[in-house]
Amino acid sequence: MSMTLIDGIKTVTFHNGVLRIDCVAAGPNNEERPSGTLLIPAIQAKQVLQALVNATEELEKRLREQAEQAGAAAKAGKKN
């Protein structure tokens, strides 16, 4: 299995029953360069996109909790 770094999305198209998402990554001097294309069959697109949304929301929740814990630890350290 190969891995692809995605810094952004260039275009999203739908053709012949396939959702095509052209992805880009930052190259030298911050220039965009193609990094790959996600090909998602239309029948699976909703499930795949919903899974990405759910994973992103979970990540955001965990990051928020970590930031709150770090803030609480910093406050406790100042009191001592």
C-alpha positions in Angstrom: 0.0 0.0 0.0 1.4 3.4 -0.9 0.9 6.6 1.1 0.2 10.0 -0.3 0.6 13.4 1.5 -2.3 15.7 0.8 -1.9 19.4 1.7 -4.9 20.4 -0.3 -7.5 19.6 -3.0 -7.2 21.0 -6.5 -10.3 19.8 -8.2 -13.3 17.5 -7.6 -15.0 16.0 -10.6 -17.6 13.3 -11.2 -17.2 11.2 -14.4 -18.4 7.8 -15.4 -19.7 7.0 -11.9 -16.5 7.9 -10.1 -15.8 10.8 -7.8 -12.3 12.0 -8.6 -10.5 14.2 -6.1 -7.2 15.7 -7.4 -4.9 16.3 -4.5 -1.9 18.5 -4.2 1.1 18.8 -1.8 3.4 21.7 -1.1 6.6 21.5 -3.1 9.8 23.6 -3.0 9.1 27.3 -2.4 5.5 26.3 -1.4 4.6 25.6 -5.0 1.7 23.2 -5.5 2.5 19.9 -7.1 0.1 17.0 -7.8 0.3 14.3 -5.2 -2.4 11.9 -6.4 -6.0 11.4 -7.2 -8.6 9.8 -5.0 -11.0 7.6 -7.0 -14.2 6.8 -5.2 -17.0 4.9 -6.8 -20.2 7.0 -6.6 -22.0 4.3 -4.7 -19.4 4.5 -1.9 -18.8 8.3 -2.0 -21.3 9.1 0.8 -19.9 6.5 3.2 -16.3 7.4 2.5 -16.8 11.1 2.9 -18.9 10.6 6.1 -16.1 8.5 7.5 -13.6 11.3 6.8 -15.9 13.9 8.4 -16.3 11.6 11.5 -12.6 11.0 11.8 -11.9 14.8 11.5 -14.5 15.6 14.2 -12.9 13.0 16.5 -9.5 14.3 15.9 -10.7 17.9 16.7 -12.3 16.7 19.9 -9.1 15.0 21.0 -6.9 18.0 20.2 -9.3 20.2 22.1 -9.2 17.9 25.2 -5.4 17.8 25.0 -5.2 21.6 24.9 -7.6 21.9 27.9 -5.5 19.4 29.8 -2.3 21.3 29.0 -3.9 24.6 30.1 -5.0 23.0 33.4 -1.5 21.6 34.0 0.1 25.0 33.2 -2.3 26.7 35.7 -1.6 24.0 38.4 2.2 24.5 37.8 1.9 28.3 38.3 0.0 27.8 41.6 2.8 25.7 43.1 
